[in-house]
Amino acid sequence: MTIQRTLSGIALSAALALPAVASDYLSTTTRFTDDNADAATRVLFVPENTTIAVEGWSDAQNKQVARAAEIEAFDGSAAQLITLVAPDGTKANHLLLAGVGNPAELSRFKAENLGASIAAALKPELDDVVFDTRLIKNPGIAAEISAQVAHGIDLRNYRFDRYQSEAEARPQTNYHFVTASADIAEKHYEDYRAIAEGVFVARDITALPGSDGYPEAIVQLAQKAMQGLDIDVTVVTPEQVNEMGMGLLESVSAGSQHGSYLLAAHYKGSDDAPIALVGKGNTFDTGGYNLKTSSSSILRMQTDKAGAGAVIGAVMALAKQQAPVNVVAIAPLSHNLISGSATLPGDVVKAGDGTLVEIANTDAEGRLILGDGNWYANDKFKPRAIANIATLTGSKVGALGTGYAAMFASEDDLRQAIIEAGKVTDEKVWELPLDGYPGIIDSPLADIRNIGSPGTQAGAAFLKHFAGDTPWIHIDMAADAMVSSPTGIHPAGPTGFGVRLLTEWVHQLNK
């Protein structure tokens, strides 16, 4: 039995003055079979303390491999990976031994990282690679690990190379997983593939430079990406933003030729009240008149739309999985520049819910657009919960670095679900306190102001104000949106952080 799927990509509207997008995110093919195959490169999954024996190889050939593994101190520990010259006469040139530890205890993210390590170790010009799982005795566990490893390979093989005149060739390898339960592996892989494509869209959104990835461009990219999915898309134009009174969202783009938009993508896979995922989409952030003065910081400010990418990617993933959930992604999109019409520090702006806000710092703009995003979610969808996700505060980086995203939650079930989702996906969160800071965003001029101290708590308090009585959670993912060098499942560049976390969180809430 052979089951095959190829990952598909998206293309931007030809009407946009944007670089062409590759027709496929990946040029690789992944298939799962229950019959053995030969290839010049073979990957053998080895549980810890297991005798290495490749079916179809002679005793002498297997002993040669076992001896080489012993010399390299390979014992099958989880994530251990070594490359050997395959024994003569085996129809293979290279043999990779991949340790899976105790397969029943191998976590999802460790299997995915193992896949990423394998992808990094394989030469991109390889035509075929066989992955042999048959030393894992439980067929169901072998199938799940196969899918997770394949997912890790896909995530690592993604490239954002459209601005390179001579881009390095992408891998075009055929990955062939030999597993006794190929149909189970395929089903798992379909779910992971849905997540991967959501991650890829989020990475694309994050990576677009500020002059190409302005609000309308992101709307059109997202619309194209969601074509063919059971998702209802609503686009609120700059004129409609004004008519609806979303003054916070409008104010952030006041200095740009590109007005603010809001995109809502609704996947209704159940009749439950929806879960609203509201992600920050500030498509470039100069800081406005509170200008960013660090050249290294401002250079990365296309990543300020990573929250919007995360919620769009998560809803896409859930729709592709046909998950039995009701979820809406809301992406307020702005372009924070400086001109004679830009919002000034000290201005007072009226939010969609009527709150009058003192703009005490124009570089605290993410909470402004999310505030109106939260109001829109409540007004139009009456959600049972709101989740905010944003590259929101530098204070978060000082507190937690990049090892954890900061998290605030108003309800225990939301809190526990996001902690568990973080453990499953390795997009970890750490809760910071919000109680104990009365008056943190009080303003002497207006109802509230958009800054306070400590900064991470002030941002969260501002967002909670606009969530109202709706159960609420906030994830501050500052500095988690991009890596400068390949790291685990991430090639260099945007990570798509939040897609996997939010997708799993929604599943956790609906168990």
Phi, psi and omega per residue, in radians:
M1 nan 2.335 3.110
T2 -2.262 2.232 3.115
I3 -2.164 2.271 -3.013
Q4 -2.321 2.445 3.027
R5 -2.436 2.550 3.054
T6 -2.120 2.342 3.133
L7 -1.230 2.334 -3.136
S8 -1.815 2.861 -3.124
G9 -2.168 -2.825 -3.106
I10 -2.310 2.832 3.022
A11 -2.264 2.461 3.126
L12 -1.357 2.742 3.082
S13 -0.996 2.352 3.141
A14 -1.123 -0.317 -3.130
A15 -1.244 -0.338 -3.116
L16 -1.477 2.476 3.092
A17 -1.471 1.093 -3.115
L18 -2.104 2.742 3.075
P19 -1.068 2.675 3.092
A20 -1.141 2.535 3.097
V21 -1.796 2.393 3.119
A22 -1.007 2.565 -3.099
S23 -1.169 -0.447 3.111
D24 -2.257 2.477 3.000
Y25 -1.167 -0.673 -3.108
L26 -2.249 2.617 3.070
S27 -1.882 0.290 -3.126
T28 -1.709 2.847 3.084
T29 -2.222 2.396 3.137
T30 -2.122 2.271 3.092
R31 -2.446 2.728 -3.092
F32 -2.200 2.239 3.139
T33 -2.389 2.823 3.049
D34 -1.784 0.167 3.091
D35 -2.021 2.587 -3.094
N36 -1.267 2.821 3.105
A37 -2.603 2.823 3.114
D38 -1.883 2.566 3.063
A39 -2.760 2.775 -3.135
A40 -1.162 -0.425 3.101
T41 -2.167 2.241 3.136
R42 -2.184 2.379 3.041
V43 -1.923 2.184 -3.128
L44 -1.952 2.067 3.064
F45 -1.372 2.200 -3.030
V46 -2.173 1.989 2.997
P47 -1.164 2.758 -3.121
E48 -1.124 2.531 3.095
N49 0.984 0.680 3.129
T50 -1.962 2.393 3.057
T51 -1.189 2.196 -3.112
I52 -1.371 2.083 3.136
A53 -2.628 1.921 3.132
V54 -1.528 2.153 -3.121
E55 -1.047 2.274 -3.127
G56 1.674 -0.181 3.075
W57 -1.669 2.670 -3.123
S58 -1.304 2.891 3.080
D59 -1.021 -0.701 -3.125
A60 -1.124 -0.719 3.138
Q61 -1.167 -0.759 3.131
N62 -1.158 -0.654 3.105
K63 -1.134 -0.625 3.107
Q64 -1.102 -0.723 3.117
V65 -1.165 -0.765 -3.137
A66 -1.073 -0.679 3.116
R67 -1.145 -0.776 3.123
A68 -1.101 -0.680 3.115
A69 -1.116 -0.705 3.134
E70 -1.099 -0.741 3.137
I71 -1.080 -0.646 -3.121
E72 -1.490 0.094 3.135
A73 1.056 0.589 3.094
F74 -1.523 2.183 -3.127
D75 -2.217 0.137 3.128
G76 1.491 0.199 3.091
S77 -1.037 2.638 -3.086
A78 -0.982 2.274 3.074
A79 1.320 0.049 3.058
Q80 -1.211 2.399 -3.091
L81 -2.537 2.162 3.055
I82 -2.339 2.698 3.125
T83 -2.024 2.270 -3.126
L84 -2.165 2.738 2.924
V85 -1.330 2.209 -3.101
A86 -1.193 2.568 3.130
P87 -1.045 2.588 3.121
D88 -1.061 2.439 3.091
G89 1.525 0.107 -3.095
T90 -1.722 0.036 -3.106
K91 1.152 0.308 3.089
A92 -2.270 2.630 3.072
N93 -1.721 -0.716 -3.108
H94 -2.228 2.522 3.102
L95 -2.204 2.141 3.048
L96 -1.799 2.202 3.044
L97 -1.721 2.104 -3.081
A98 -1.999 1.981 -3.129
G99 -1.332 2.369 3.106
V100 -2.086 0.206 3.108
G101 0.978 -2.430 2.968
N102 -1.445 1.895 -3.018
P103 -0.976 -0.593 -3.125
A104 -1.190 -0.318 -3.101
E105 -1.929 0.007 -3.123
L106 -1.214 2.111 -3.109
S107 -1.276 2.775 3.139
R108 -1.029 -0.839 -3.035
F109 -1.241 -0.471 3.069
K110 -1.222 -0.667 3.073
A111 -1.142 -0.707 3.119
E112 -1.130 -0.735 3.105
N113 -1.163 -0.571 3.044
L114 -1.091 -0.770 3.083
G115 -1.033 -0.733 3.115
A116 -1.093 -0.699 3.106
S117 -1.116 -0.681 3.098
I118 -1.137 -0.764 3.121
A119 -1.027 -0.710 -3.135
A120 -1.208 -0.522 -3.089
A121 -1.437 -0.448 -3.087
L122 -1.386 2.511 3.071
K123 -1.296 2.354 -3.052
P124 -1.128 -0.355 -3.108
E125 -1.470 0.004 3.136
L126 -1.110 2.381 3.117
D127 -1.432 -0.779 -3.032
D128 -2.439 2.443 3.028
V129 -2.353 2.290 3.096
V130 -1.805 2.307 3.075
F131 -1.932 2.065 -3.057
D132 -1.849 2.013 -3.083
T133 -1.787 0.113 -2.884
R134 -1.287 -0.138 3.008
L135 -1.373 -0.214 3.033
I136 -1.481 2.005 -2.925
K137 -1.259 -0.559 -3.121
N138 -1.511 1.974 -3.070
P139 -1.069 -0.646 3.139
G140 -1.141 -0.747 3.110
I141 -1.161 -0.698 3.103
A142 -1.067 -0.684 3.127
A143 -1.136 -0.773 -3.128
E144 -1.130 -0.773 3.126
I145 -1.108 -0.677 3.104
S146 -1.009 -0.816 -3.121
A147 -1.136 -0.694 -3.129
Q148 -1.180 -0.732 3.092
V149 -1.106 -0.748 3.109
A150 -1.064 -0.677 3.103
H151 -1.096 -0.773 3.112
G152 -1.091 -0.669 3.082
I153 -1.095 -0.795 3.136
D154 -1.041 -0.821 -3.097
L155 -1.085 -0.673 -3.128
R156 -1.298 -0.517 -3.064
N157 -1.391 -0.206 3.102
Y158 -1.006 2.474 3.053
R159 -2.352 2.413 2.940
F160 -1.865 1.675 -2.967
D161 -2.250 0.295 -3.026
R162 -1.226 -0.267 3.118
Y163 -1.674 0.111 3.138
Q164 -1.745 2.118 -3.084
S165 -1.148 -0.533 3.079
E166 -2.293 1.324 -3.095
A167 -1.168 2.516 3.059
E168 -1.087 2.424 -3.097
A169 -1.039 2.358 3.092
R170 -1.384 2.653 3.058
P171 -1.009 2.421 3.094
Q172 -2.177 0.610 -3.002
T173 -1.371 2.558 2.958
N174 -1.653 1.999 3.130
Y175 -1.661 2.143 -3.053
H176 -2.099 1.887 -3.134
F177 -1.663 2.134 3.100
V178 -1.678 1.964 -3.098
T179 -2.586 2.499 -3.054
A180 -1.146 -0.445 -3.120
S181 -2.011 1.177 -3.059
A182 -1.090 -0.636 -3.116
D183 -1.166 -0.651 3.096
I184 -1.179 -0.746 3.110
A185 -1.051 -0.736 3.139
E186 -1.096 -0.736 3.141
K187 -1.105 -0.782 3.088
H188 -1.059 -0.756 -3.087
Y189 -1.132 -0.633 3.093
E190 -1.026 -0.734 3.112
D191 -1.154 -0.734 3.123
Y192 -1.207 -0.629 3.116
R193 -1.084 -0.664 3.082
A194 -1.046 -0.743 3.106
I195 -1.135 -0.757 -3.117
A196 -1.032 -0.747 -3.125
E197 -1.180 -0.580 3.018
G198 -1.127 -0.716 3.091
V199 -1.090 -0.732 -3.112
F200 -1.104 -0.723 3.094
V201 -1.108 -0.746 3.105
A202 -1.084 -0.708 3.101
R203 -1.129 -0.742 3.105
D204 -1.052 -0.800 3.140
I205 -1.046 -0.781 -3.106
T206 -1.151 -0.663 -2.990
A207 -1.324 -0.457 -3.066
L208 -1.020 2.252 3.107
P209 -1.080 2.801 -3.017
G210 -1.033 -0.622 -3.112
S211 -1.358 -0.321 3.099
D212 -1.793 -0.500 -3.069
G213 -1.787 0.787 3.122
Y214 -1.279 2.987 -2.994
P215 -0.929 -0.858 -3.105
E216 -1.116 -0.625 3.115
A217 -1.115 -0.699 3.117
I218 -1.165 -0.687 3.074
V219 -1.006 -0.829 -3.082
Q220 -1.215 -0.646 3.060
L221 -1.056 -0.824 -3.121
A222 -1.125 -0.738 3.108
Q223 -1.032 -0.769 3.138
K224 -1.137 -0.720 -3.124
A225 -1.106 -0.577 -3.055
M226 -1.615 0.007 3.102
Q227 -1.016 2.397 3.120
G228 1.495 -0.117 3.095
L229 -1.704 2.744 -3.113
D230 -1.431 1.100 -3.084
I231 -2.234 2.217 3.042
D232 -1.558 2.136 -3.076
V233 -1.909 2.225 3.041
T234 -2.008 2.285 3.096
V235 -2.012 2.102 3.075
V236 -1.716 2.022 -3.075
T237 -1.384 2.933 3.111
P238 -0.980 -0.676 3.118
E239 -1.118 -0.702 3.139
Q240 -1.267 -0.586 3.035
V241 -0.995 -0.759 3.119
N242 -1.157 -0.807 -3.109
E243 -1.097 -0.576 -3.117
M244 -1.449 -0.075 3.073
G245 1.391 0.359 3.118
M246 -1.453 1.270 -3.040
G247 -1.177 -0.510 3.126
L248 -1.156 -0.851 3.122
L249 -1.088 -0.776 -3.121
E250 -1.105 -0.666 -3.016
S251 -1.137 -0.538 -3.060
V252 -1.215 -0.531 3.106
S253 -1.655 0.148 -3.034
A254 -1.068 -0.458 -3.128
G255 -1.636 0.071 -3.069
S256 -1.950 2.684 2.995
Q257 -1.265 -0.233 3.128
H258 -1.804 1.961 -3.125
G259 -1.271 2.957 -3.133
S260 -1.389 2.464 3.048
Y261 -2.105 2.904 2.923
L262 -2.388 2.282 3.116
L263 -2.006 2.291 3.053
A264 -2.115 2.175 -3.126
A265 -2.084 1.943 -2.977
H266 -1.946 2.041 3.020
Y267 -1.882 2.015 -3.080
K268 -1.876 1.486 3.132
G269 -1.619 0.053 3.069
S270 -2.720 2.994 3.113
D271 -1.650 0.102 3.064
D272 -1.146 2.814 2.982
A273 -1.064 2.509 -3.023
P274 -1.285 2.766 2.909
I275 -1.733 2.238 -3.122
A276 -1.775 2.167 3.063
L277 -1.855 1.970 -3.042
V278 -1.991 1.965 -3.020
G279 -2.033 2.395 -3.131
K280 -1.152 2.186 3.124
G281 -2.152 0.947 3.040
N282 -1.409 1.822 -2.878
T283 -1.251 -0.402 2.867
F284 -2.741 2.489 -3.034
D285 -2.237 1.775 2.995
T286 -1.369 -0.272 -2.982
G287 1.659 -0.110 -3.066
G288 1.129 -2.580 -3.106
Y289 -1.211 -0.323 2.906
N290 -1.508 1.150 -2.918
L291 -1.072 2.392 3.013
K292 -1.189 2.282 -3.062
T293 -1.880 -0.065 3.113
S294 -1.644 2.118 -3.117
S295 -1.117 -0.615 -3.137
S296 -1.233 -0.586 3.130
S297 -1.238 -0.850 -3.066
I298 -1.188 -0.465 3.132
L299 -1.117 -0.448 -3.096
R300 -1.690 0.173 -2.934
M301 -1.344 -0.044 2.930
Q302 -1.193 -0.301 3.120
T303 -1.298 -0.093 -3.113
D304 -1.239 -0.090 3.054
K305 -1.788 0.217 -3.096
A306 -1.158 -0.538 3.099
G307 -1.123 -0.727 3.071
A308 -1.095 -0.739 3.087
G309 -1.041 -0.670 -3.118
A310 -1.125 -0.773 -3.084
V311 -1.289 -0.634 3.080
I312 -1.131 -0.789 3.132
G313 -1.113 -0.659 -3.136
A314 -1.161 -0.763 3.124
V315 -1.149 -0.673 3.050
M316 -1.034 -0.788 -3.129
A317 -1.062 -0.796 -3.125
L318 -1.138 -0.662 3.108
A319 -1.186 -0.735 3.111
K320 -1.121 -0.575 3.084
Q321 -1.345 -0.189 -3.017
Q322 0.921 0.772 -3.108
A323 -1.185 2.513 -3.138
P324 -1.413 1.105 -3.084
V325 -2.389 2.737 3.056
N326 -1.971 1.971 -3.019
V327 -2.523 2.480 3.106
V328 -2.249 2.308 3.025
A329 -1.673 2.266 3.104
I330 -2.137 2.092 -3.077
A331 -2.113 1.696 2.976
P332 -1.282 2.285 -2.973
L333 -2.159 2.188 -3.087
S334 -2.399 3.046 -3.082
H335 -2.525 1.708 -2.929
N336 -1.566 1.573 -3.118
L337 -2.018 -3.061 -3.116
I338 -2.121 2.317 3.016
S339 -2.859 -3.064 3.136
G340 -1.156 -0.280 -3.137
S341 -1.796 0.030 -3.065
A342 -1.194 2.645 3.064
T343 -1.069 2.421 -3.116
L344 -1.774 2.582 3.000
P345 -0.984 2.291 -3.111
G346 1.704 -0.196 3.073
D347 -1.114 2.677 3.064
V348 -1.980 2.244 -3.045
V349 -2.201 2.506 -3.140
K350 -1.677 2.216 -3.137
A351 -1.423 2.954 3.134
G352 -1.022 -0.561 -3.131
D353 -1.544 0.075 3.118
G354 1.675 -0.167 3.120
T355 -1.103 2.352 3.062
L356 -1.663 2.143 -2.987
V357 -2.055 2.218 3.000
E358 -1.410 2.135 3.100
I359 -1.491 1.471 -3.077
A360 -1.345 -0.289 3.104
N361 -2.677 2.071 -3.106
T362 -1.289 -0.163 3.072
D363 -1.579 -0.007 2.997
A364 -1.765 0.988 -3.001
E365 -1.570 -0.434 -3.076
G366 -1.080 -0.725 3.138
R367 -1.170 -0.463 3.099
L368 -1.149 -0.882 -3.088
I369 -1.233 -0.572 3.078
L370 -1.225 -0.562 3.088
G371 -1.028 -0.843 3.084
D372 -1.214 -0.517 3.051
G373 -1.118 -0.712 3.081
N374 -1.126 -0.737 3.093
W375 -1.066 -0.767 3.141
Y376 -1.073 -0.742 3.123
A377 -1.024 -0.838 -3.136
N378 -1.149 -0.732 -3.044
D379 -1.227 -0.685 -3.009
K380 -1.714 -0.422 -2.988
F381 -2.157 -0.235 -3.129
K382 0.815 1.017 -3.020
P383 -1.258 2.761 3.046
R384 -1.462 -0.263 3.079
A385 -2.808 2.616 3.043
I386 -2.106 2.316 3.002
A387 -2.055 2.157 3.000
N388 -1.709 2.481 3.020
I389 -2.469 2.332 -2.996
A390 -2.844 2.619 2.841
T391 -1.436 1.448 -2.832
L392 -1.691 -0.859 -2.951
T393 -2.374 2.451 2.977
G394 -1.144 -0.440 3.130
S395 -1.077 -0.594 3.109
K396 -1.068 -0.711 -3.116
V397 -1.119 -0.711 3.104
G398 -1.121 -0.588 -3.101
A399 -1.396 -0.739 -2.946
L400 -2.202 -0.126 -3.080
G401 1.083 -2.474 3.135
T402 -1.906 0.076 -3.139
G403 -1.285 -0.503 -3.130
Y404 -2.454 2.607 2.860
A405 -1.526 2.577 3.054
A406 -1.349 2.571 -3.102
M407 -2.427 2.436 3.004
F408 -2.268 2.462 -3.122
A409 -2.543 2.539 3.136
S410 -1.669 -0.243 -3.058
E411 -2.343 2.536 -3.098
D412 -1.116 -0.689 -3.092
D413 -1.158 -0.651 3.083
L414 -1.157 -0.725 -3.124
R415 -1.089 -0.891 -3.087
Q416 -1.156 -0.636 3.140
A417 -1.154 -0.685 -3.122
I418 -1.292 -0.585 3.076
I419 -1.123 -0.774 3.127
E420 -1.146 -0.724 3.109
A421 -1.065 -0.661 3.104
G422 -1.127 -0.660 3.107
K423 -1.179 -0.704 -3.111
V424 -1.161 -0.758 -3.019
T425 -1.655 -0.201 -3.027
D426 1.157 0.329 2.916
E427 -1.734 1.414 -2.883
K428 -1.375 2.631 3.100
V429 -2.187 2.676 3.093
W430 -2.355 2.187 -3.070
E431 -1.345 2.309 2.998
L432 -1.857 2.662 -3.091
P433 -1.337 2.550 3.030
L434 -2.069 -0.517 3.031
D435 -1.149 2.636 3.093
G436 1.644 0.153 3.112
Y437 -2.193 1.013 -3.120
P438 -1.117 2.439 3.081
G439 1.276 0.263 -3.017
I440 -1.101 -0.488 3.130
I441 -2.081 0.411 3.058
D442 -1.104 2.542 3.127
S443 -2.178 2.399 3.038
P444 -1.340 -0.191 -3.033
L445 -1.864 -0.663 -3.033
A446 -2.309 -2.903 -3.137
D447 -1.159 -0.830 3.104
I448 -2.532 2.944 3.044
R449 -2.155 2.897 -3.000
N450 -1.676 0.214 3.026
I451 -2.409 2.895 3.104
G452 -3.099 -3.125 -3.124
S453 -2.374 2.345 0.021
P454 -1.228 2.650 -2.942
G455 -1.142 -0.729 -3.106
T456 -1.146 -0.727 3.112
Q457 -1.180 -0.620 3.125
A458 -1.116 -0.749 3.089
G459 -1.066 -0.750 3.135
A460 -1.147 -0.725 3.139
A461 -1.086 -0.678 3.113
F462 -1.081 -0.815 -3.125
L463 -1.141 -0.711 -3.130
K464 -1.088 -0.617 3.098
H465 -0.970 -0.738 -3.061
F466 -1.507 -0.214 2.980
A467 -1.323 -0.383 3.120
G468 1.140 -2.334 -3.110
D469 -1.528 -0.038 -3.134
T470 -1.239 2.309 3.029
P471 -0.877 2.402 -2.861
W472 -2.500 2.553 3.030
I473 -2.485 2.563 -3.124
H474 -2.320 2.349 3.123
I475 -2.096 2.009 3.086
D476 -1.683 1.853 -3.031
M477 -1.838 0.475 3.132
A478 -0.925 2.319 3.122
A479 1.326 0.024 3.126
D480 -1.732 0.012 -2.996
A481 -1.499 -0.238 -3.046
M482 -2.641 2.536 3.020
V483 -2.130 2.514 -3.068
S484 -1.452 -0.323 3.115
S485 -2.478 2.771 -3.119
P486 -0.971 2.303 -3.088
T487 -2.488 1.924 3.102
G488 1.004 -2.165 -3.091
I489 -1.376 0.012 -3.066
H490 -1.903 2.170 2.859
P491 -1.227 3.000 3.096
A492 -1.057 2.387 3.130
G493 2.095 -2.702 -3.088
P494 -1.116 2.531 -3.087
T495 -1.689 -0.407 -2.984
G496 1.237 0.419 -3.124
F497 -0.938 2.385 3.060
G498 1.842 -0.478 3.126
V499 -1.110 -0.888 -3.100
R500 -1.194 -0.688 -3.135
L501 -1.102 -0.881 -3.089
L502 -1.207 -0.659 3.102
T503 -1.053 -0.797 3.128
E504 -1.194 -0.649 3.121
W505 -1.058 -0.776 3.108
V506 -1.070 -0.751 3.093
H507 -1.087 -0.723 3.134
Q508 -1.077 -0.716 3.138
L509 -1.168 -0.430 -3.061
N510 -1.828 0.296 3.076
K511 -1.213 nan nan
